């Protein structure tokens, strides 16, 4: 009987982040982003995603 080994590594995400963007911001906006991230215990990436969600809410 042949045993097949299970794959090792991270499990697949239900919502993979496949799109990468790059933005340049000034010190003021970076300070705002860092302050929000620290106060809410999230990464800068997550803070930006939350900001984008807020934009979507305003458009409805």
Phi, psi and omega in degrees: 000134181259129176261135178260126181285141176288150178292145180252144177136188181288144176289156179292142180279147176287334181227077183294142179265094186264341186260128180248134175234157177230133178228151175251130179231158178274175185299320181302311182290326176295319178297319178297315181296315179296319179298314178298315182299316181292316182294327183257004177053049177230163176285164176299322179300315180294322178298318178295318178300318178296321177297319178295319177300319178299321178299321179293320179298322181291334182278353182267000000 
